[in-house]
Amino acid sequence: MMMLYRLVRLIETHSEALAGCLLDRVRNSELTASYQKNVPPEELKNRVREVYRHLGEWLIGKDEMHLEQRYLNIGAQRAAQHVPVSELIWVIVLTKENLWEFIKKESVMERPVEVFGELEMLQLLEQFFDRAIYYATVGYELATAEQAVGENVSARKA
């Protein structure tokens, strides 16, 4: 568990650099054209920095309700910005890959117990990002459905 706390602290301390690195990945990806066009770079960077900075709250405390609310909002916001759901999911995957590369670079394991600690963390990260994808997609779908209902009501009034 000590290894988990140490890695979480390392991630939170480097949240600014991690967010900047992710922003570069999104800017340079051919798979995120709508993000590049419709999502202000500072907004994306702030959101990702917030995720990295508060990652320990979920990994250690497993605050499912907070995670759900955060990603429902992200999904709804991306739907309003006309970002395809495939790009939303891809950016979450890039966020996870960015984090894994950082952990591989920064973590030095000397004892078998540290290996198990890192494996535990990787499992928790996998659960976190799986849930993030699910909740963001649900938020996206709810926002899209609400928008469609609103458009139908407007069309009937006209």
Steps between C-alpha positions, in 0.01 A plus 500: 500500500794733565604467137149599392509815716845590367395460136176692553693784662747498209215526248327777691824696534564477126140563391592823318772335288281197434216724383735691269630176352146378437406828335791450258381147424148621423631782281717257303252217460315450174224335703406814694415753229178613672681551830755715321222704340226513767665466844709793622851372587497658847166337580635157409821559690313616810266198490785253464710670766200473733467127426868435568503723808203322658574147378600386848154581633356228282788254505528502877151611605307353205253787492280355225234771524756778446654313205158442348396864530830630363488283189127542438574873485800453271294284262216754493741786441668323209161423345412870523833580331417258214791269576425148373473238773786305337732799555379538858590138569831532317607799711422303817715216363778751424469632856554148633791426265661831590478407867635149449802628312569745781474224762733273303755778469478619860457183703806309609427171667761332710303238693230249407253676731539814284415298189176387666428858604537618142284216371232599751519858379479399135191293576339794679592734213344259252178498705505880524536553125246228414247677719601839359428377147166354607379809687623744234314300236182497710531877552550545127196285417278680752602840365444387142154363587405823680618703203293285261188542716556876508534511122179297453306735730635802308408341166142431616454860614613634164 
